[in-house]
Amino acid sequence: MSTDAIVLLKQEHKELQQLFRDYRALDPGEVAARGELAQQIVHDLTVHAYLVDEVLYPLVSALLRDPAHEALRDYRDHTAIDRLCEEVAARPATDQSFAGLVDALLSAAAQQMSQEEREWFPRLRATLRRKDLQEIGTRLLAVRETAPRHRPGPVSGAPQGAPG
């Protein structure tokens, strides 16, 4: 397994994209299954966003020692995606706005991942040494184990904390 940070993050993108396809392939009537898969997506996106925003970006910034460095230009934080994750996690799958929120989340996340792979990752690869990317990747793998995660939200119409 590679410890190159960009390789690791691209692999996460592939896994997230597969979850997005799986969600979209479910029949809208499969409310419980859609709710469970949406919560898995929220979980995985939360971990991914934490790794990029709280580990990768600060480590790259420290290595480059210049907050205006060109390699940092295409970085986009995950604030909007984080907010959408919180909204999806807070609603039961039976909520009328649930499907629309999940669709907005999937679209925003897919767009950001595509932009990272097209613009930001190539700049990082061109700027950082292979050894740096491997050290960052090793740190990403270590931090992943303790990264914040969303508590699973309601899947059905049951209130949180109630047996579902």
Backbone bond lengths (Angstrom), bond angles and torsions (degrees), N, CA, C in turn:
res aa  C-N    CA-C-N  psi(-1)  N-CA   C-N-CA  omega(-1)  CA-C   N-CA-C  phi
1 M - - - 1.447 - - 1.526 109.36 -
2 S 1.284 115.61 131.34 1.459 121.05 179.63 1.525 110.23 -72.50
3 T 1.324 115.73 145.39 1.458 119.61 173.22 1.523 110.82 -105.89
4 D 1.319 117.84 7.30 1.464 121.38 176.68 1.525 108.16 -62.09
5 A 1.325 116.98 124.18 1.467 122.05 -175.55 1.521 112.03 -55.99
6 I 1.306 117.54 -42.40 1.464 120.25 -177.51 1.523 110.66 -68.77
7 V 1.315 117.48 -40.40 1.460 121.13 177.12 1.530 109.62 -61.32
8 L 1.328 116.65 -44.63 1.469 120.84 179.89 1.525 111.37 -61.66
9 L 1.321 117.12 -45.00 1.467 120.38 -178.04 1.527 111.59 -69.67
10 K 1.323 117.20 -36.30 1.469 119.36 175.86 1.530 110.65 -64.95
11 Q 1.335 117.22 -36.48 1.464 120.79 176.84 1.524 109.83 -64.17
12 E 1.330 116.61 -41.77 1.467 119.58 175.81 1.523 110.67 -60.53
13 H 1.330 116.32 -41.39 1.464 119.81 178.19 1.520 110.42 -58.75
14 K 1.328 117.13 -44.21 1.469 120.54 179.80 1.526 110.74 -61.51
15 E 1.320 116.50 -42.75 1.462 120.14 -179.83 1.526 110.97 -66.03
16 L 1.323 116.82 -40.01 1.466 120.32 177.72 1.526 110.62 -65.66
17 Q 1.321 117.10 -43.36 1.469 120.52 179.09 1.524 110.61 -59.79
18 Q 1.342 116.90 -36.86 1.468 119.77 177.96 1.521 110.20 -65.58
19 L 1.321 117.00 -41.66 1.471 119.77 176.41 1.526 110.68 -61.52
20 F 1.331 116.78 -39.65 1.466 120.57 178.63 1.527 110.05 -61.60
21 R 1.351 116.95 -44.84 1.471 120.84 179.06 1.525 110.26 -63.56
22 D 1.335 116.51 -41.78 1.466 120.11 179.16 1.526 110.30 -61.22
23 Y 1.314 117.19 -42.65 1.467 120.84 179.69 1.531 109.96 -62.57
24 R 1.308 115.99 -47.47 1.466 120.08 -177.16 1.521 112.28 -67.10
25 A 1.328 116.80 -24.32 1.468 120.66 179.99 1.530 112.36 -78.61
26 L 1.321 117.22 -17.17 1.463 120.12 179.62 1.528 110.27 -72.09
27 D 1.301 115.10 142.69 1.458 121.03 175.49 1.529 108.75 -66.00
28 P 1.337 118.32 137.89 1.469 120.32 178.82 1.523 113.51 -55.20
29 G 1.310 117.50 -23.83 1.459 120.64 178.94 1.524 113.85 -76.23
30 E 1.314 117.13 -13.43 1.462 121.25 179.07 1.531 108.98 -84.77
31 V 1.317 115.08 67.09 1.462 122.04 -171.87 1.526 112.03 -60.65
32 A 1.322 117.71 -47.96 1.462 120.18 -177.87 1.527 111.03 -62.92
33 A 1.322 116.96 -46.05 1.467 120.68 -179.96 1.523 111.12 -63.27
34 R 1.340 116.62 -41.58 1.466 119.97 178.03 1.530 110.59 -64.56
35 G 1.325 116.49 -39.22 1.462 120.40 178.43 1.520 112.18 -63.69
36 E 1.330 116.31 -45.19 1.464 120.63 179.69 1.521 111.26 -63.91
37 L 1.329 116.82 -44.08 1.458 119.85 -179.49 1.530 110.90 -67.86
38 A 1.320 117.31 -37.24 1.467 120.48 177.07 1.524 110.02 -61.84
39 Q 1.334 117.29 -40.35 1.463 119.80 178.64 1.529 111.23 -66.48
40 Q 1.326 117.34 -35.63 1.475 120.34 175.56 1.523 110.23 -64.32
41 I 1.323 116.48 -41.93 1.468 121.38 178.12 1.525 110.03 -62.11
42 V 1.332 116.95 -45.14 1.464 121.01 178.49 1.529 109.76 -59.08
43 H 1.307 116.62 -45.88 1.467 121.26 178.78 1.524 110.74 -57.54
44 D 1.335 116.46 -53.21 1.462 120.72 -175.59 1.531 111.77 -66.13
45 L 1.329 117.41 -38.38 1.463 120.21 177.09 1.528 111.80 -66.48
46 T 1.327 116.84 -36.62 1.460 120.85 178.95 1.526 110.46 -63.29
47 V 1.309 116.73 -45.35 1.466 121.05 178.45 1.521 109.59 -63.88
48 H 1.328 116.98 -46.55 1.462 121.58 -178.67 1.531 110.90 -60.24
49 A 1.315 116.83 -47.82 1.468 120.53 -178.93 1.526 110.64 -61.79
50 Y 1.324 116.97 -39.78 1.457 120.51 178.27 1.532 110.12 -61.57
51 L 1.315 116.65 -45.78 1.467 120.22 -178.63 1.527 111.56 -61.17
52 V 1.320 116.89 -41.42 1.470 119.95 -179.40 1.527 110.85 -71.98
53 D 1.334 116.76 -49.43 1.465 120.79 -173.05 1.526 113.78 -76.11
54 E 1.329 117.06 -35.51 1.461 119.95 -172.76 1.526 114.19 -104.66
55 V 1.332 117.42 -12.14 1.461 119.71 179.92 1.527 110.78 -120.39
56 L 1.331 116.86 -62.35 1.465 120.27 -175.30 1.528 112.22 -59.21
57 Y 1.324 117.01 -57.64 1.459 119.68 -175.34 1.535 112.55 -58.79
58 P 1.344 119.09 -47.67 1.470 117.90 178.75 1.530 113.20 -62.49
59 L 1.335 117.91 -38.65 1.462 119.87 179.19 1.527 111.17 -66.23
60 V 1.316 116.33 -42.20 1.469 119.92 178.41 1.532 109.54 -64.38
61 S 1.317 116.80 -44.53 1.464 120.81 178.92 1.522 110.90 -58.57
62 A 1.319 116.88 -42.70 1.464 120.68 179.85 1.528 111.30 -65.65
63 L 1.321 116.23 -40.18 1.471 119.39 178.87 1.527 111.51 -64.93
64 L 1.315 116.53 -40.76 1.467 120.52 -175.93 1.531 111.86 -80.45
65 R 1.320 117.28 -23.51 1.471 123.42 177.78 1.520 113.46 55.55
66 D 1.325 115.94 27.29 1.463 120.03 179.36 1.523 108.07 -151.02
67 P 1.341 118.41 103.55 1.461 120.16 -177.35 1.523 113.58 -62.45
68 A 1.315 117.47 -17.09 1.471 120.99 178.68 1.530 111.78 -98.62
69 H 1.318 117.56 8.82 1.471 121.19 -178.43 1.524 110.19 -56.87
70 E 1.315 116.27 140.38 1.470 122.27 -178.25 1.527 112.74 -56.44
71 A 1.327 117.63 -33.19 1.467 120.63 -178.70 1.521 112.08 -66.59
72 L 1.318 117.45 -17.98 1.461 120.78 179.75 1.525 112.02 -94.83
73 R 1.320 116.92 -5.32 1.460 121.95 -173.01 1.522 114.00 -59.81
74 D 1.298 118.86 -38.41 1.465 120.95 -174.67 1.520 113.54 -93.35
75 Y 1.318 116.83 8.90 1.465 120.18 176.59 1.519 109.20 -69.33
76 R 1.325 116.15 134.45 1.470 122.41 174.74 1.522 106.86 -128.26
77 D 1.308 117.11 124.89 1.458 117.76 178.25 1.522 109.28 -71.39
78 H 1.298 115.13 169.65 1.460 121.49 -172.61 1.530 112.98 -103.14
79 T 1.323 117.37 25.36 1.460 121.03 -175.99 1.518 112.46 -57.43
80 A 1.310 117.91 -47.13 1.471 120.68 -178.55 1.531 110.65 -64.12
81 I 1.307 116.68 -40.23 1.463 120.84 178.91 1.531 109.41 -67.59
82 D 1.318 116.82 -40.19 1.471 120.24 177.50 1.530 110.80 -58.93
83 R 1.335 116.55 -43.50 1.469 119.88 -179.87 1.522 111.03 -63.61
84 L 1.329 116.57 -42.59 1.461 120.05 178.21 1.529 110.79 -64.61
85 C 1.325 117.48 -38.75 1.473 120.46 176.58 1.523 110.18 -59.69
86 E 1.313 116.55 -43.60 1.468 120.21 179.69 1.523 111.23 -62.91
87 E 1.326 115.89 -41.06 1.468 119.10 179.90 1.526 111.53 -66.01
88 V 1.327 117.11 -43.22 1.468 120.65 178.89 1.522 109.60 -64.62
89 A 1.322 117.36 -44.05 1.467 121.08 -177.81 1.522 112.01 -64.28
90 A 1.315 116.96 -26.64 1.470 120.78 -175.72 1.519 113.68 -86.21
91 R 1.330 117.43 -6.82 1.467 119.13 -175.76 1.526 111.36 -115.01
92 P 1.311 115.72 144.74 1.470 118.31 172.42 1.533 109.33 -73.39
93 A 1.303 115.89 154.74 1.464 120.79 -179.22 1.522 111.97 -62.76
94 T 1.326 116.96 -18.22 1.464 120.80 179.70 1.530 112.73 -84.25
95 D 1.312 117.55 -9.33 1.470 121.99 178.85 1.531 109.06 -63.04
96 Q 1.323 116.46 138.55 1.469 120.57 -177.67 1.522 113.01 -60.30
97 S 1.323 117.96 -28.46 1.460 120.14 -177.61 1.530 113.08 -91.43
98 F 1.337 117.52 -4.01 1.456 121.14 -173.93 1.532 112.77 -58.96
99 A 1.321 117.27 -53.12 1.469 120.48 -176.40 1.524 111.39 -60.62
100 G 1.320 117.29 -40.70 1.464 120.51 179.06 1.519 112.17 -65.61
101 L 1.337 116.06 -39.42 1.470 119.78 177.82 1.525 110.99 -65.88
102 V 1.320 116.84 -42.35 1.468 119.66 178.59 1.523 109.70 -63.73
103 D 1.326 117.64 -43.70 1.470 120.06 177.81 1.521 111.17 -59.09
104 A 1.338 117.18 -43.14 1.468 120.94 178.50 1.522 110.50 -63.15
105 L 1.325 116.88 -40.68 1.462 121.44 178.81 1.521 111.01 -63.33
106 L 1.319 116.82 -48.10 1.465 120.24 -178.89 1.523 111.26 -62.25
107 S 1.319 116.92 -41.75 1.470 120.55 179.43 1.520 111.69 -64.93
108 A 1.340 116.69 -46.19 1.464 120.45 -179.57 1.524 110.99 -63.66
109 A 1.324 116.58 -43.49 1.465 120.32 -179.38 1.528 111.07 -66.06
110 A 1.326 117.15 -43.36 1.470 120.32 179.75 1.528 110.70 -62.76
111 Q 1.320 116.55 -41.65 1.461 120.49 179.13 1.533 110.41 -63.58
112 Q 1.313 117.19 -44.59 1.462 120.07 -179.05 1.529 111.14 -65.93
113 M 1.325 117.80 -42.19 1.460 120.47 179.41 1.521 110.90 -62.78
114 S 1.327 116.36 -41.30 1.453 120.49 178.20 1.528 110.99 -62.32
115 Q 1.311 116.10 -43.47 1.461 120.76 179.76 1.532 110.89 -64.59
116 E 1.331 116.84 -41.65 1.465 119.77 177.62 1.527 110.44 -59.27
117 E 1.329 116.42 -45.37 1.459 119.82 -176.74 1.530 112.62 -70.98
118 R 1.317 117.00 -34.35 1.469 121.33 -179.60 1.518 112.91 -77.75
119 E 1.342 116.80 -38.68 1.453 120.21 -169.52 1.525 114.19 -114.31
120 W 1.322 116.93 -54.03 1.457 119.08 -170.75 1.524 112.96 -76.86
121 F 1.320 117.66 -49.18 1.455 119.81 -177.34 1.535 112.55 -58.49
122 P 1.340 119.47 -43.37 1.471 118.10 177.37 1.533 112.98 -60.46
123 R 1.323 117.35 -36.57 1.470 120.02 177.04 1.527 110.85 -64.33
124 L 1.332 115.42 -42.45 1.463 118.68 178.62 1.524 110.53 -63.41
125 R 1.317 116.61 -45.22 1.461 120.57 -178.75 1.531 110.51 -61.39
126 A 1.317 117.20 -38.35 1.463 120.62 -179.04 1.530 112.13 -73.24
127 T 1.314 116.95 -23.30 1.464 121.11 -173.50 1.521 113.37 -97.41
128 L 1.335 116.66 -40.86 1.463 120.61 -174.25 1.520 111.81 -92.40
129 R 1.315 114.20 153.15 1.462 119.52 176.06 1.524 109.38 -75.95
130 R 1.303 115.67 154.18 1.476 121.39 178.29 1.529 110.25 -55.61
131 K 1.323 116.10 -42.74 1.465 121.23 179.55 1.530 110.81 -59.89
132 D 1.333 117.30 -40.42 1.465 121.06 178.31 1.523 110.80 -62.31
133 L 1.331 116.16 -45.36 1.464 120.34 -179.59 1.523 111.44 -64.52
134 Q 1.322 117.25 -34.87 1.460 120.40 177.46 1.528 111.09 -70.13
135 E 1.317 117.38 -40.22 1.466 120.40 178.12 1.534 110.49 -65.59
136 I 1.324 116.48 -40.63 1.468 120.01 177.11 1.526 109.76 -64.49
137 G 1.328 116.75 -41.76 1.462 120.72 178.34 1.518 112.11 -61.36
138 T 1.320 117.12 -40.87 1.459 120.95 177.07 1.526 109.82 -61.72
139 R 1.315 117.22 -40.55 1.470 121.54 177.94 1.533 110.57 -65.81
140 L 1.344 116.95 -41.82 1.463 120.36 177.88 1.528 110.90 -58.26
141 L 1.324 116.10 -44.82 1.465 119.92 -179.70 1.528 111.32 -63.24
142 A 1.324 117.01 -39.50 1.466 120.67 -179.90 1.522 111.04 -68.28
143 V 1.314 117.06 -42.87 1.466 121.04 -176.72 1.522 111.43 -73.01
144 R 1.318 117.23 -28.64 1.464 120.65 -179.25 1.527 111.76 -53.23
145 E 1.318 116.61 -35.73 1.467 120.72 -177.84 1.523 112.48 -64.55
146 T 1.315 117.38 -28.32 1.468 120.62 -176.67 1.529 112.46 -114.90
147 A 1.308 116.80 8.63 1.470 120.56 -178.24 1.525 110.28 -63.43
148 P 1.335 117.13 144.94 1.471 119.88 177.42 1.522 110.75 -59.89
149 R 1.306 114.21 145.15 1.459 121.11 179.33 1.516 108.37 -131.09
150 H 1.324 114.95 148.56 1.462 118.57 173.74 1.510 108.60 -72.74
151 R 1.322 115.57 138.32 1.459 118.44 170.94 1.516 106.56 -68.13
152 P 1.316 117.71 139.82 1.467 118.13 178.19 1.520 110.48 -56.13
153 G 1.288 115.02 132.48 1.460 120.85 178.43 1.505 111.00 -88.17
154 P 1.304 116.77 -175.52 1.469 120.08 179.62 1.527 109.97 -68.21
155 V 1.311 115.61 137.31 1.454 120.69 179.51 1.519 110.08 -97.33
156 S 1.303 116.94 -42.12 1.466 120.18 179.78 1.509 109.10 -107.04
157 G 1.287 116.20 -150.96 1.455 119.86 178.93 1.506 112.86 -86.69
158 A 1.350 118.10 -0.21 1.461 120.96 -178.99 1.509 111.15 -69.25
159 P 1.320 118.42 137.57 1.455 120.15 177.26 1.519 110.29 -65.09
160 Q 1.354 117.02 152.41 1.449 120.44 178.79 1.517 109.33 -59.35
161 G 1.335 114.62 140.02 1.444 119.66 178.95 1.531 112.69 89.33
162 A 1.316 117.31 -17.61 1.465 120.72 179.09 1.523 108.62 -87.59
163 P 1.315 118.78 148.15 1.454 120.21 176.55 1.523 109.55 -59.58
164 G 1.293 115.39 134.53 1.454 117.34 -174.63 1.435 111.77 -114.70
